[in-house]
Amino acid sequence: MNTSCSSIRLVAALAILLLPVAYVECYVILVHPGRASHGTDFRIISNYASDSDWDDYVFWPLEQVHRRLLPAQWDGVEPSKYVRPPNLPLKRGKASP
């Protein structure tokens, strides 16, 4: 009985330790800072691969760290419209193709 309890604790500890790793990994997979050219004009595209407003909300803290550590990747990209983490994600209009 004691070994099964310690096994459960070990699994729980590993799961808790892997959550931040999974959070950062999801951010790295989804983030795409930059601009897209459209004819002669430039238009800002979403900073994330998905069109969900939740991406801006969930990854806001990590995006701020990323902007400070690697500003060259974000050169010319508008910062998130959030000054602080929002209570709810805002609906934004979709960019036309």
Secondary structure, 3 states (H helix, E strand, C coil): CHHHHHHHHHHHHHHHHHHHHHHHHHHHHHECCCEEEECCEEEECCCECCCCCHHHHHCHHHHHHHHHHCHHHHCCCCCCCCCCCCCCCCCCCCCCC
